[in-house]
Amino acid sequence: MSTASATLPAAVSAASATAPILFFDGECGFCDRAIRFAMSRDTDGRLYAATLSGDTAKASLPPFASVLADVDSTVLYMPATATRDASVQIHSDAALSVLRLLGGGWAVLGVLGHIVPRWIRDGAYKTFAKRRFQLFGRVDACQLWPPDWRARILP
């Protein structure tokens, strides 16, 4: 599955070609807030983000189509490296993994979240995901990101 990272859009830098990419619903108000939360706390700049409808998703995610058939909110994509194949995490696993990537106390919360069985975590996640537009509304698909994040927001 390493071919997925080889087909990423030209705008994707070499650094992001092996970095985690958090794909999100670009029209979801909650997803927008969650991306802003994660990006503002990722002081090492390890996490990249892109919309699920963008070019990066179209190039990166097709090998995982069967896993992503019912996903419309958040996907954490881990590109292939010399030591691992490309992979995706969805639902609560993606959210907890992002917390771990942020480090510090967030990483502890991400680890502790795995105490709760996945079927319970994912059930809560899916229930919330179904209601996210009612609770947080929609946002303009064309966001203005802070200048220091722009290199990490992929097409």
QUICORZI-V970045 format. One record per pair of residues at least 6 apart in sequence whose ideal C-beta (glycine too) atoms are under 6 Angstrom apart, sorted by the first residue. I is the first residue (numbers start at 1). J is the second residue. D is the distance in Angstrom with one decimal. If there is no record, write none. Layout:
i = (I/I)
j = (J/J)
d = (D/D)
//
This chain:
i = (1/1/1/2/4/4/4/5/5/5/7/8/9/9/9/9/11/12/16/18/18/19/19/20/20/21/21/21/22/22/23/23/23/23/24/24/24/25/25/25/26/26/27/27/28/29/29/29/30/30/32/35/38/39/41/42/47/48/48/49/50/50/50/54/55/56/56/60/64/71/73/74/75/75/76/76/76/77/78/79/80/89/91/91/92/92/92/96/96/99/99/99/100/100/145)
j = (63/85/86/80/60/63/86/17/79/80/59/59/55/56/59/155/155/154/48/79/81/46/48/47/78/48/50/77/49/76/50/52/57/75/31/35/74/31/52/73/51/141/138/141/132/136/137/139/132/136/139/49/98/149/102/102/101/152/154/153/56/57/154/155/155/154/155/77/88/90/129/94/88/90/89/94/97/88/87/86/86/97/122/125/121/122/125/110/113/106/109/110/107/110/153)
d = (4.9/5.1/4.3/3.5/5.2/5.2/5.1/5.4/4.2/5.2/4.7/5.0/4.6/5.9/5.9/5.4/5.2/5.7/4.7/5.4/5.0/6.0/5.3/5.6/5.5/4.7/5.8/4.5/4.8/5.5/5.6/4.9/5.3/4.2/4.2/5.5/5.5/4.7/5.8/5.3/3.5/4.9/4.9/5.7/5.5/3.5/4.4/5.1/4.6/4.0/4.8/5.2/5.5/5.1/4.9/5.8/5.6/4.7/5.6/5.5/4.0/5.9/3.9/5.3/4.5/4.2/5.8/5.5/4.7/5.1/4.6/5.1/5.4/5.7/4.4/4.0/5.3/5.3/4.9/5.4/4.2/5.3/4.6/4.7/3.6/5.2/4.5/4.5/4.4/4.6/5.3/3.2/4.8/3.7/5.1)
//
